[in-house]
């Protein structure tokens, strides 16, 4: 018994007319009649009662019709599923992000991706940059919204900047520079800094040094924080000032104030993925991210 025999039987059972069923199937009626007879002989039961005036389902035929429809539906879904897989439209995509930053592109890109690829499961993970780098290298996640670009040691990763955002100086709320609308980077030369730990934010120190060196000095970092809220607390307690992308304003920040730098300084915001990850879903998502990011800028 082949799937075509089931299709032939369902067509006849639904129309209860061999002529109409044959037209629907684009078969000659004698051929269809012979195929149904062969099916009944193979099953060893009569599925249809035939007379000159009508065709009717037997009790066995009614039962077999339910199963035949189910098998045909399953076969169709199996074909569609493997076709979707071939086009990269099924499976799952694991994405990591920084929970402390309400990055506006993330929800927009996820919504667009879901509309285009509804059969792909999206899994989100809240991870610090260092965790993202490790998970990308081991393929536990497919893509990370990592913020700063990966350190040079992360040779297995591919990254791309999807935006450039203003850098702000974070000051204790009672600091004299808070009275100014903008702060020149050189005005921070004699101050102590606090920064993000290399354990959780690899590359932060290089970024901070590189930014300050544009103004001709290397920052003196007094204390490192592993998470952004701790960084804000260190500034509020007067341990030092720091630089950050403007997204940091979205965190609760009692005791600190933000001022833009003059002249303006901008920092990349990056995504990263394992260069050996050939997932079609990943490539499609990257294109969506780049498209929406380009439109926003």
C-alpha positions as CSV (number, residue, x, y, z in Angstrom):
1,X,0.0,0.0,0.0
2,X,1.3,3.4,-1.0
3,X,0.3,6.9,0.0
4,X,-1.3,7.4,-3.4
5,X,-3.7,4.6,-2.6
6,X,-4.7,6.5,0.5
7,X,-5.2,9.7,-1.5
8,X,-7.4,7.8,-4.0
9,X,-9.5,6.3,-1.3
10,X,-10.0,9.6,0.6
11,X,-11.0,11.3,-2.7
12,X,-13.7,8.7,-3.4
13,X,-14.8,8.5,0.3
14,X,-15.3,12.3,0.5
15,X,-17.2,12.7,-2.8
16,X,-18.9,9.2,-2.8
17,X,-18.6,9.4,-6.6
18,X,-16.0,7.8,-8.7
19,X,-16.4,10.1,-11.6
20,X,-15.9,13.3,-9.5
21,X,-13.1,11.7,-7.6
22,X,-11.3,10.7,-10.8
23,X,-11.7,14.3,-12.2
24,X,-10.2,15.7,-9.0
25,X,-7.3,13.3,-9.1
26,X,-6.8,13.7,-12.9
27,X,-7.2,10.0,-13.4
28,X,-9.3,7.9,-15.7
29,X,-12.3,6.5,-13.8
30,X,-11.5,2.8,-14.7
31,X,-8.0,3.3,-13.4
32,X,-9.3,4.8,-10.1
33,X,-11.8,2.0,-9.7
34,X,-9.1,-0.6,-10.2
35,X,-6.8,1.1,-7.6
36,X,-9.6,1.1,-5.0
37,X,-10.3,-2.5,-5.7
38,X,-6.6,-3.4,-5.3
39,X,-6.5,-1.5,-2.0
40,X,-9.5,-3.5,-0.7
41,X,-7.9,-6.7,-1.8
42,X,-4.7,-5.9,-0.1
43,X,-6.5,-4.9,3.2
44,X,-8.8,-7.9,2.9
45,X,-11.9,-5.8,3.7
46,X,-14.5,-4.0,1.7
47,X,-14.3,-0.2,2.2
48,X,-17.1,0.9,-0.2
49,X,-20.5,-0.5,-1.1
50,X,-21.1,0.2,-4.8
51,X,-24.3,0.2,-6.7
52,X,-25.4,1.7,-10.0
53,X,-27.0,4.6,-8.2
54,X,-24.7,5.3,-5.3
55,X,-21.4,4.7,-3.4
56,X,-21.4,4.4,0.4
57,X,-18.8,3.7,3.0
58,X,-18.8,0.5,4.9
59,X,-18.2,0.6,8.6
60,X,-14.6,-0.5,7.9
61,X,-14.4,2.2,5.3
62,X,-15.5,4.9,7.8
63,X,-12.9,3.8,10.3
64,X,-10.2,3.5,7.6
65,X,-11.0,7.1,6.3
66,X,-10.1,8.6,9.7
67,X,-6.7,6.8,9.7
68,X,-6.1,7.6,6.1
69,X,-6.7,11.3,6.6
70,X,-4.4,11.3,9.6
71,X,-1.6,9.5,7.7
72,X,-1.8,11.8,4.8
73,X,-1.7,14.9,7.0
74,X,1.3,13.5,8.8
75,X,3.0,12.8,5.5
76,X,2.3,16.3,4.3
77,X,3.6,17.9,7.5
78,X,6.8,15.7,7.3
79,X,7.5,17.0,3.8
80,X,6.9,20.6,4.9
81,X,9.0,20.2,8.0
82,X,12.0,18.8,6.1
83,X,11.6,21.6,3.5
84,X,11.6,24.2,6.2
85,X,14.7,22.6,7.7
86,X,16.4,22.8,4.4
87,X,15.5,26.5,4.2
88,X,16.7,27.1,7.7
89,X,13.2,27.8,9.0
90,X,13.1,25.3,11.8
91,X,15.1,24.5,14.9
92,X,16.1,26.9,17.6
93,X,18.2,30.0,18.0
94,X,19.9,30.8,21.3
95,X,20.6,34.5,22.0
96,X,22.3,36.1,24.9
97,X,22.0,39.7,26.0
98,X,23.0,42.0,28.9
99,X,20.0,42.3,31.2
100,X,21.2,45.6,32.7
101,X,20.8,47.3,29.4
102,X,17.3,47.6,27.8
103,X,18.8,47.4,24.3
104,X,16.1,48.6,22.0
105,X,17.1,46.5,19.0
106,X,16.6,43.2,20.8
107,X,12.8,43.1,21.1
108,X,12.4,44.6,17.6
109,X,14.6,42.1,16.0
110,X,13.0,39.2,17.8
111,X,9.5,40.3,16.7
112,X,10.6,40.6,13.1
113,X,12.3,37.2,13.2
114,X,9.3,35.5,14.7
115,X,7.1,36.8,12.0
116,X,9.4,35.5,9.3
117,X,10.4,32.2,10.9
118,X,7.5,31.2,13.2
119,X,8.7,27.6,13.4
120,X,12.1,28.5,15.0
121,X,12.2,28.5,18.8
122,X,13.9,31.5,20.3
123,X,15.7,31.1,23.6
124,X,17.1,34.1,25.5
125,X,19.8,34.1,28.1
126,X,20.9,36.8,30.4
127,X,24.7,36.7,30.4
128,X,27.6,39.0,31.2
129,X,30.0,39.4,28.3
130,X,32.6,36.9,29.6
131,X,29.9,34.3,29.9
132,X,28.7,35.1,26.4
133,X,32.2,34.6,25.0
134,X,32.5,31.2,26.6
135,X,29.0,30.1,25.5
136,X,29.7,31.2,22.0
137,X,33.0,29.3,21.8
138,X,31.3,26.1,23.0
139,X,28.2,26.7,20.8
140,X,25.8,26.9,23.8
141,X,24.5,30.1,22.3
142,X,24.3,31.2,18.7
143,X,24.6,34.9,19.0
144,X,25.4,37.4,21.8
145,X,24.6,41.1,22.2
146,X,28.0,41.6,23.8
147,X,28.4,45.4,23.8
148,X,32.1,46.0,23.5
149,X,34.0,44.1,20.8
150,X,35.5,40.8,21.8
151,X,39.1,40.8,23.1
152,X,41.8,39.8,20.6
153,X,42.2,36.4,22.3
154,X,38.7,35.4,21.2
155,X,39.9,34.2,17.8
156,X,37.1,31.8,17.2
157,X,34.5,34.5,17.2
158,X,33.2,36.8,14.5
159,X,31.8,40.1,15.5
160,X,30.2,43.2,14.0
161,X,29.3,46.6,15.2
162,X,25.6,47.3,14.9
163,X,25.7,50.8,16.2
164,X,27.8,53.6,17.7
165,X,26.5,55.3,20.8
166,X,27.6,58.3,22.8
167,X,30.0,57.8,25.7
168,X,29.1,59.6,28.9
169,X,31.1,60.3,32.1
170,X,29.5,59.0,35.3
171,X,30.1,61.3,38.2
172,X,29.2,61.5,41.9
173,X,26.1,63.7,42.1
174,X,28.0,66.3,44.2
175,X,31.0,66.4,42.0
176,X,32.0,69.9,40.8
177,X,31.8,68.8,37.1
178,X,28.1,68.0,37.5
179,X,27.5,71.8,37.2
180,X,28.7,71.7,33.6
181,X,26.5,70.7,30.8
182,X,29.4,68.9,29.0
183,X,32.7,67.6,30.2
184,X,36.0,67.6,28.3
185,X,37.8,64.3,28.5
186,X,41.0,66.1,29.6
187,X,39.2,67.4,32.7
188,X,39.2,63.8,34.0
189,X,43.0,63.3,33.7
190,X,43.8,63.9,37.4
191,X,40.9,61.9,38.8
192,X,40.7,58.3,39.9
193,X,38.5,55.9,37.9
194,X,36.5,52.8,38.6
195,X,36.0,50.2,35.9
196,X,34.5,46.9,35.0
197,X,36.3,43.7,35.9
198,X,38.0,41.8,33.2
199,X,36.5,38.7,34.7
200,X,33.0,39.7,33.6
201,X,33.7,42.3,31.0
202,X,36.9,41.4,29.0
203,X,38.2,44.2,27.0
204,X,36.7,47.0,29.1
205,X,40.1,48.2,30.4
206,X,41.4,48.3,26.8
207,X,38.4,50.3,25.8
208,X,38.7,52.7,28.7
209,X,42.4,53.2,28.2
210,X,42.0,53.7,24.5
211,X,39.2,56.3,25.0
212,X,41.2,58.3,27.5
213,X,44.4,58.1,25.5
214,X,42.6,60.1,22.8
215,X,42.9,63.0,25.3
216,X,46.5,62.2,26.0
217,X,46.3,60.3,29.4
218,X,46.0,56.8,30.8
219,X,43.2,56.6,33.5
220,X,44.2,55.5,37.0
221,X,41.7,52.8,37.9
222,X,41.2,52.4,41.6
223,X,38.5,49.8,41.8
224,X,36.8,47.2,39.5
225,X,33.2,46.2,39.6
226,X,31.9,42.9,38.3
227,X,28.4,44.2,37.5
228,X,27.1,47.5,36.3
229,X,25.0,48.3,39.5
230,X,28.2,47.9,41.6
231,X,30.0,50.3,39.2
232,X,27.3,52.9,39.9
233,X,27.6,52.4,43.6
234,X,31.3,52.9,43.5
235,X,30.9,56.2,41.7
236,X,28.1,57.3,44.1
237,X,30.4,56.5,47.0
238,X,33.1,58.7,45.6
239,X,35.7,56.0,44.7
240,X,36.1,57.4,41.3
241,X,34.5,58.4,38.0
242,X,34.0,56.2,35.0
243,X,33.0,56.2,31.3
244,X,30.2,54.2,29.9
245,X,27.9,54.0,26.9
246,X,24.8,56.1,27.3
247,X,22.7,53.0,27.8
248,X,23.9,53.0,31.4
249,X,21.4,55.8,32.1
250,X,18.6,53.2,32.0
251,X,19.9,51.6,35.2
252,X,18.8,52.9,38.6
253,X,21.4,55.5,39.5
254,X,20.9,57.2,42.9
255,X,23.9,59.3,43.8
256,X,25.4,59.7,40.3
257,X,25.0,62.0,37.4
258,X,25.8,61.7,33.7
259,X,27.3,64.3,31.5
260,X,28.1,64.0,27.7
261,X,31.7,64.4,26.6
262,X,32.8,67.4,24.5
263,X,34.0,66.8,21.9
264,X,31.7,63.8,21.6
265,X,33.1,60.3,21.9
266,X,31.2,57.3,20.5
267,X,31.6,53.6,21.3
268,X,30.7,50.6,19.2
269,X,27.9,48.2,20.3
270,X,28.7,44.8,18.9
271,X,27.1,41.4,18.3
272,X,29.2,38.2,18.1
273,X,28.9,34.6,17.0
274,X,31.1,31.6,16.5
275,X,32.7,31.8,13.1
276,X,32.1,28.0,12.5
277,X,28.4,28.2,13.2
278,X,26.8,27.7,9.8
279,X,23.2,27.8,11.1
280,X,20.9,29.3,8.5
281,X,18.6,30.7,11.2
282,X,21.6,32.5,12.7
283,X,22.5,34.1,9.4
284,X,19.0,35.2,8.8
285,X,18.8,36.7,12.3
286,X,22.1,38.5,11.8
287,X,20.7,40.1,8.6
288,X,17.6,41.2,10.5
289,X,19.7,42.8,13.2
290,X,22.0,44.6,10.7
291,X,19.0,45.8,8.7
292,X,17.1,47.2,11.7
293,X,20.3,48.7,13.2
294,X,21.1,50.4,9.9
295,X,17.7,51.8,9.7
296,X,18.0,53.2,13.3
297,X,21.2,55.0,12.3
